[in-house]
Amino acid sequence: MTPATLDADAPLVLIVDDVPDNVAVLHDALDEAGYTVLVALDGESALARAAQALPDLILLDAVMPGIDGFEVARRLKANPATAAIPIIFMTGLTETEHLVAALEAGGADYVTKPVKPREVMARMGVHLQSARQARQGARERQQARNALDALGYAAITVRASDGRLMWQTPLAREWLLRYCGTQSPHTPPEVVVWLQRQLPPDPLREPPRLSMESGPRRLTFRLHQQVDDGEWLIVMQESSDTSVIEATAQAFGLTAREAEVLYWVVKGKINRDIGDILGASPATVKKHLERVYAKLGVETRTAAAAMAINRVRGLGPSA
């Protein structure tokens, strides 16, 4: 049976046992109860089927030739795609150390052989409900994160004690890499310093925001709320002065590059810095600036900046 043929509304259960007679008893009982059932008769097949079908729950024989149930469970839990699937061990081993081993390998529960289908289904119901609630909560959290991205915001959670990045939205990952060159679990050092300076936050005032610039684009960090013990949610938003540069060009009849040079003059940058930003030499920046002076009818940087600020809305030096 392939995943495409499974009943989407029925819980999908994978039975793993090397004894076909044991499988048959459980298979018939679960099928009659409305479950969709997959079967594996050895550890290798169990791992392959679990990764392919992602069942809602796995009934796993502890003792099998080759890869035993304990090792199957450990491998399933080590794989992010299958780690959350609840595993109920089926074992004839009743010694305490074997039962402890089953739980330590990642089992959520166990039943002893010979298995009683009604008991198995009662145990399954508890774990399927918990797994369903966990998946629903994960979906809701992911939807909330995606909604932030869709609205032009991004979010990260940072642990204040060591500055570790605990989670991030896809858009946050893109912005942190572009502006800071960092990737999870590393939080940009300037963000960590800024966060730790805000703690504990003053409930009577909004904490100051952190801003970073990349060309005419600006990334702003806002401390939102504490989401866990020592973990803080930070909301990020990107803004751009591209429209301001375009307005500057239109207001004074400048080329796009001349408008960019004037923009950075207003921001207080010297020719060398402007060259680094625009990928040009200081001499080229100087030539652009001379043409700007001529078009504005001024002779100095200060006069050019003052005229631009007075004429173009939103254009001013960085805070």
C-alpha positions in Angstrom: 0.0 0.0 0.0 1.4 3.4 -1.0 0.8 6.7 0.9 -1.3 7.9 -2.0 -3.9 5.1 -1.3 -4.2 5.6 2.4 -7.4 6.9 4.0 -6.5 10.5 5.0 -9.0 10.5 7.9 -7.9 7.3 9.5 -4.9 7.2 11.9 -2.0 5.5 10.2 -0.3 2.8 12.3 2.9 0.9 11.5 3.2 -2.6 13.1 6.7 -3.9 13.3 7.2 -7.6 14.3 9.2 -10.4 12.8 6.5 -13.0 13.6 3.7 -12.9 11.0 1.2 -14.5 13.3 1.6 -11.7 15.8 1.2 -9.1 13.0 -2.0 -10.8 11.7 -3.8 -10.6 15.0 -3.1 -6.9 15.5 -3.6 -6.0 11.9 -7.1 -7.5 11.8 -8.1 -5.9 15.1 -6.9 -2.4 14.1 -8.3 -2.7 10.6 -11.7 -3.6 12.0 -11.5 -0.6 14.4 -11.0 1.8 11.5 -7.2 2.3 11.5 -5.1 2.3 8.4 -2.3 -0.3 9.0 1.2 -0.7 7.5 3.4 -3.7 8.3 7.1 -4.3 8.5 8.7 -7.6 9.4 12.2 -6.4 10.2 14.1 -3.3 11.4 15.4 -2.1 8.0 11.9 -2.3 6.5 10.5 -0.5 9.5 12.9 2.5 9.1 12.2 2.7 5.4 8.4 2.6 5.8 8.3 5.0 8.7 10.4 7.6 6.7 8.2 7.2 3.6 4.7 7.1 5.2 5.3 9.0 8.5 2.7 7.0 10.5 0.8 8.6 13.4 2.0 5.8 15.7 4.4 2.8 15.6 3.8 -0.5 17.4 7.3 -1.9 17.7 8.5 -5.4 18.7 11.5 -5.1 21.0 13.3 -8.3 20.1 14.0 -9.0 16.4 16.9 -10.5 14.5 19.2 -8.0 12.8 18.3 -4.5 13.9 16.3 -4.9 17.1 13.5 -2.7 18.2 15.6 -0.6 20.6 18.0 0.4 17.8 15.0 1.1 15.4 13.6 3.4 18.0 16.9 5.2 18.5 17.3 5.8 14.8 13.7 7.0 14.4 14.2 9.5 17.2 17.5 10.7 15.7 15.7 11.5 12.4 13.9 14.9 12.6 11.3 13.7 10.2 10.2 10.7 12.4 11.3 11.9 15.9 7.8 13.0 17.0 6.1 9.7 16.1 5.0 8.0 19.3 6.4 4.4 19.7 4.7 1.7 21.8 7.0 -1.2 22.4 5.7 -4.7 22.3 7.9 -7.0 24.4 7.9 -10.3 26.1 10.8 -9.1 28.3 9.3 -8.1 31.6 12.5 -7.4 33.6 12.8 -3.8 34.7 16.0 -3.2 32.9 14.4 -4.1 29.5 11.4 -1.9 30.1 13.7 1.0 31.1 15.7 0.4 28.0 12.6 0.6 25.9 11.7 4.0 27.3 15.3 5.3 27.1 15.4 4.3 23.4 12.5 6.7 22.8 9.4 4.6 23.5 6.3 6.4 24.8 4.8 3.3 26.3 5.0 -0.5 26.2 2.7 -3.5 26.3 3.7 -7.1 27.2 3.3 -10.1 25.0 1.1 -11.9 24.2 -0.5 -8.6 23.3 -4.2 -8.0 23.8 -5.6 -5.9 21.0 -8.1 -4.0 23.2 -5.4 -3.0 25.6 -3.1 -2.0 22.7 -5.9 0.2 21.2 -6.6 1.8 24.6 -2.9 2.8 25.0 -2.8 3.9 21.4 -5.8 6.3 21.9 -3.9 8.2 24.6 -0.7 8.7 22.5 -2.5 9.5 19.3 -4.5 12.3 21.0 -1.3 13.7 22.5 0.5 13.5 19.1 -2.5 15.1 17.4 -2.5 18.0 19.9 1.3 18.5 19.5 1.0 18.6 15.7 -1.9 21.0 15.9 0.1 23.3 18.2 3.2 23.1 15.8 1.0 24.0 12.8 -0.5 26.9 14.7 2.9 28.2 15.7 4.2 27.8 12.1 1.1 29.6 10.7 1.7 32.5 13.1 5.3 32.7 12.1 4.4 32.6 8.4 1.8 35.3 9.0 4.5 37.5 10.4 6.6 37.0 7.3 3.6 37.6 5.0 3.0 41.0 6.7 6.6 42.1 6.2 7.7 41.3 9.7 10.0 38.5 10.9 10.7 37.1 14.3 13.4 35.4 16.3 13.6 34.0 19.8 16.9 34.6 21.7 18.0 33.1 25.0 19.3 36.0 27.0 21.8 34.0 29.2 24.0 33.0 26.3 22.6 34.8 23.3 21.7 31.5 21.5 19.2 31.8 18.6 16.4 29.4 19.6 14.1 29.7 16.5 13.5 32.0 13.6 11.0 32.6 10.8 12.2 32.0 7.2 12.3 35.7 6.5 14.4 36.3 9.7 16.9 33.8 8.5 17.2 35.6 5.2 17.6 39.0 6.8 20.1 37.9 9.5 22.3 36.4 6.8 22.1 39.5 4.5 22.7 42.1 7.2 24.9 40.3 9.7 26.3 37.3 7.9 25.2 35.0 10.8 23.1 31.8 10.9 21.4 29.8 13.6 22.2 29.1 16.3 24.4 32.2 16.3 22.7 35.5 17.1 24.5 38.6 15.8 26.7 40.0 18.6 25.2 43.5 18.4 21.7 42.0 18.9 22.8 40.1 22.0 24.4 43.2 23.5 21.3 45.2 22.7 19.0 42.6 24.2 20.9 42.2 27.4 21.0 46.0 27.9 17.2 46.1 27.8 16.7 43.5 30.6 14.8 43.6 32.7 12.5 45.8 30.6 10.9 48.9 32.1 7.1 48.2 32.0 6.4 52.0 31.7 8.2 52.6 28.5 9.0 50.9 25.2 12.6 49.7 25.0 14.7 51.5 22.4 15.0 49.7 19.1 18.1 48.5 17.3 18.7 49.4 13.7 21.2 48.2 11.1 21.7 49.6 7.6 22.7 47.9 4.3 22.7 50.5 1.6 19.4 52.3 1.5 17.8 49.4 3.4 17.4 49.4 7.2 16.6 46.5 9.5 14.9 47.3 12.9 14.8 45.0 15.9 12.0 45.5 18.5 11.8 43.6 21.8 8.3 42.1 21.9 7.9 39.9 24.9 9.3 37.1 27.0 8.1 33.7 25.7 9.8 31.3 28.0 12.1 31.4 31.0 15.0 33.5 29.7 13.9 33.5 26.1 12.7 36.7 24.4 10.7 37.2 21.2 12.2 39.9 19.0 10.3 41.2 16.0 12.2 42.5 13.0 11.1 44.8 10.2 12.9 46.0 7.1 12.4 49.5 5.6 14.0 51.1 2.5 14.9 54.6 1.5 14.8 53.7 -2.2 11.7 55.8 -2.7 13.5 58.7 -1.1 16.5 58.4 -3.4 14.1 58.3 -6.4 12.3 61.4 -5.1 15.7 63.1 -4.7 16.6 62.4 -8.3 13.2 63.8 -9.5 13.4 66.9 -7.4 16.8 68.0 -8.7 17.0 66.3 -12.1 19.8 64.0 -11.0 20.8 60.6 -12.4 20.1 57.6 -10.2 23.8 57.4 -9.2 24.0 61.1 -8.4 20.9 60.8 -6.2 22.5 57.9 -4.3 25.7 60.0 -3.8 23.6 62.9 -2.4 21.6 60.5 -0.2 24.8 59.3 1.5 26.2 62.8 1.8 23.1 63.7 3.7 23.7 60.6 5.9 27.1 62.1 6.8 29.3 59.7 4.8 32.6 60.8 3.3 33.6 60.0 -0.3 35.6 56.9 0.7 32.7 55.4 2.6 30.2 56.3 -0.2 32.6 54.5 -2.7 32.6 51.4 -0.5 28.8 51.4 -0.3 28.3 52.0 -4.1 31.2 49.9 -5.3 33.0 52.9 -6.8 36.3 54.7 -6.3 36.4 57.9 -4.2 37.5 59.8 -7.4 34.3 58.6 -9.1 32.2 59.7 -6.2 33.9 63.1 -6.3 33.0 63.5 -10.0 29.4 62.6 -9.3 29.3 65.0 -6.4 30.7 67.9 -8.5 27.8 67.4 -11.0 25.4 67.4 -8.0 26.8 70.7 -6.9 26.3 72.1 -10.4 22.7 71.0 -10.6 21.8 72.2 -7.1 23.7 75.5 -7.6 25.8 75.1 -4.5 29.5 74.8 -3.7 29.8 72.7 -0.5 28.6 69.3 0.9 26.9 71.1 3.7 24.9 73.3 1.4 23.9 70.4 -0.8 22.8 68.3 2.2 20.7 71.2 3.6 19.0 71.8 0.3 18.2 68.1 -0.1 16.8 67.8 3.4 14.6 70.9 2.9 13.3 69.8 -0.4 12.8 66.0 -0.1 10.4 64.6 2.5 11.9 61.8 4.6 15.5 62.6 3.7 17.7 63.4 6.8 20.7 62.2 8.6 20.7 58.9 10.4 19.7 58.9 14.0 
